[in-house]
Amino acid sequence: MGLGDWLNTIGLVVIAFVFIFPILWTVMMSLKTRVDALAMPPTWLFVPTFEHYVTVWNEGSLLTYATNSLVIALASTALGLVLGVPAAYALARMEFRGQRFLLLGILSTRMIPPVAFIIPFFIIFTGLGLKDTYTALVIVYLTIILGFVIWMMRSYFLDIPRELEEAAMIDGCSRWGTFLRIILPLALPGLATSAIFSFIFSWNEFLYAMVLTARYAKTLPLGIYNWVSYEEVKWGELTAAAVMAMLPVVIFYLFVQKALVRGLTMGAVKG
């Protein structure tokens, strides 16, 4: 290896460490006793304990919050794909006046700070009697997921040659049949990538869930926040709950990482 290769390797290791260190620190904090967790300077050598995990599991209603998050994330992801993929296909294949402004409007849903919509959403869902329900969070998450799905999938559809569709329609396949039988199978990496990012966003979202839920529809991030009070922060329980919340996402990522990498490297950068 030359000097350039060594520098690149060292740079990648440093970057990886910067991203991984908060996760390692969280895991370490969850295994420390209360005394070790609050020690200054921090203790690096300690006897691990699982008491915080036991406390969180027995007292934190973590399973209920995880179930709520799973239902909401799956529903919002599925609806986002069902509505966003056909819209992306139409925007990729059809040209009409004002198309660029429409695309910019869709993109703006990802650019505007989420906090700007909190009060309108709160008023609307309270008036409709949907506050503290799955429906409210699914609708809110859908407004954010749709923009991402449309832009991501549109780039994939633009990369698929039109000649494939024309050949299928010459053979008697309808436009809808061509979309389902020809285009979607070719765009599977994009579908997988869109689904993964949409699910992770819905699973981790905190701000809207905090404002629009009170008891019955509380999600996992809010369950983690329960260990923060005005008097103190229970760092052991807080980090243990965070680790338990991360595990499903990490396991999910391990199963889909090939599809994710493939999706990010095939057509996802084309506008």
N, C-alpha and C positions, 0 to 999 in steps of 0.2 A: 504493500500500500504506500502511495506517495503522500506527500505532505498535505495535498488538497483533500485526499480521501480521509486522512486522520482528522483534519479540521471539520469536514462534513460530519464525520461520525461523532465527534465530540459535541458539535452543535446540536445534532439530533438527540443525543443523550441528555443534554441540558434542557432542551425544549420538552422532551418526554418527562423529565423529572419535575419540571415546573407544573405540568398538567397533572401528574400522578401524585405529587406530594400532598395536596389537600385531601385526596382520598385516603392515603396512608395515614395522615394525621387524624382523620375522622375515625378510622378503624382503631388506631392506638388509643384515642381518647375514650372510645366505647369500652375498652378493655381495662381502663385504669380505675382505681378506687377514687372516691371523691377527693381524698387528700392528694393523691398523685395528680389528679386532673387539674387541681388549682395550684399546684406547686410552682413557685417561681425561684430560679429558672426552671423550665420544663424538665421533667424526668424522662430519660430515654430508656433506662433499664428499670423494669418493674415486674411484679408478679401479676400476670393477667387474671382478670376475674370476669365472669359472665353474669354477675348479679344484675347489671343494668338491662341486659337482654331479657332476663326473667321478669324484671319489674315492668318493662315496656309491654311484654306479651300478656302479662296478667292484668295490668291496670290501664293500658292505653287504648283499648278497643281497636288495636291496629288492624285486625282482620276485617272488621266492619269498614274501616276507612279504605283499606286496600280493595275490598269488593266494590265500593262506590267508585273508586278511581278506575278500576278495570272496566266496569260497565260503561262509564262515561267515555273513557278513552276508546274503547272498541266501537261504541256507537258513533262518536264524532268522526273517527277515522273512516269507518265504513260509509257514512253519509258523505264525507268529504270526497271519497273516491267515486262514489256513484254519481254525484253531481259535478265534480270537478273534471273528471276524465272526459266525458262527452263534450263539456264546454271547451276544454283544451283542444280536442280534436277539431271542433268547429272553428275555433280561432286559428288553427294551423292550416286548415284546408280552404277556408272561405275568406274572401277579401271584400270589405265593404267600407263605406265612408264612416269615419270616426273610429276605426278599429284601433288605431294607436292610442287615442284618448281613452278608449275602453280598457285597453291593456294597462295603461298608466293608472287608471282608477282602481283596477284590480290590485296592482302592485302597491298602491297607496295604503291598502289595508295592512300591509306589513311594515309600512314606514311610519305610520302615526302611532305615537306612544299609547299603549293600552289603557293607561290611566285616564286618558281623555274620554273614554267611553263608559267609565264606571258609573257615573251618575245617571246618564240616559238609560243604560241597561237596568240599573237598580229601579228606577222609576217605572219603566215599562213592565218589567217582570213582577214587580210588586202590584201594579195595577191589574195585571192579568192573573194574579194569584199563582204565579209560577216560581216565586222566590223559594229557595231551599228545596228545589226539585232537580232531578236528573235533566229534565227537558231544558231548563234554563241554561245549565252549563254546556249541554250539547250544542245548543243554538249559538251560544257565545263562542265556543271553541270552533264551531263550523265557520263562522265569519272570518276567522283568522286562518284556518287550515285551507279553505278554498283558494285563497290567493296563492299560497305556496304550491298546491297541487296543480292549479291551472298553468302557472309559469313553468313548473318542472316538466309536466307532461307535454306541454306545447312544444318544448324544445325537442323532445323525443319524436313526436309526430312529424316535426319538420325534417328530421333526419331520415325518415322512412320514405323511400321513393314513391312517387305517385303512380308510377307505372305498375306497381304491384296491385294497387286498387283497380286501376283501369283494366288490367288483365282479368282480375276476378269478376268484375262487372260484365266484361265481354262474355265470360263463361256463364253468365246468368245469375250471378250473386248480387243481391241488393246492396244498397249503401250500408244499411244497418248490419247485414250479414257480413259484408266485407270488413266492417269495423270490428265485429266480434270474432271473426274467424281468422282474419289476416293481420290486422293492425295490433290488436291487444296482445296476442302471443309474442309479437316482435318487440312490444314495449314493456314486457314483463320486468326487466331491470328497473325501469323508471317507476312502474307501479309499486315494486317492492320498496324502492327508496322513498317514494312519497308516503307510503303507508308507515314505514319505520319512523320517519321524522314526525309525521302527524301524531302517531301514537305516543312517542316520547314527549312531545309538547303537551299533549292532553294529560299525560301521567304526571308531569312535573309542574303544571301551571298552579300558581299560588294566589295571585292577586284577585282574579275574578272569583275564584272559589271562596276566598275569605269574605268578600263583600256579598255574594249572592247566596251563600248557604249559612245556616244557623245550627242545624242539628242533624237532620235526616240525610242530607246529601253531602256531608263533609267528606272531603277527599284526603288522601294520604299525606300530602304536604301540610295540611292543617292539623292532622293528627300528630305530626312531628312538632309543629309549633306549640302544641299543648304543653310541652315541657319548658316553655319560656313563660315566666310570670313577672309581675312587677317587682317582687321581692328578690328573685334570683333566677339564674339560668341553670337548670339541672343538666350540666354538660354530659355526664355519663349517659343518662337516659336519652337526651337529645341526639347524641351521636349514635347511640345504639339503634334508635328508631330510624335515623338517616341511613345507616348501613343496611338495615332490614328493608328499607324502601328501595335502596339501590339494587339489591340482589335480583329481583325479577327483571329489571332492565338489563343488567349485566348478562344474565343467563339468556335473555331474549336476543341480545346483541351477538352473543357467541354463536347462536344458531343461524343468524341472518347476516353475519359480517361479510360473507362472500357476495351475497346479493347486493349488499350496501356498497361495497367497494366497486363492484361492477357497474352499479347504477350511477355512481358518482363520476365514473370515468368514461361513460358511453353517452355522449350527446347531451349531457346535463349542463354544459357551458355555452351552448348555442342559444342566442336570443331570438 
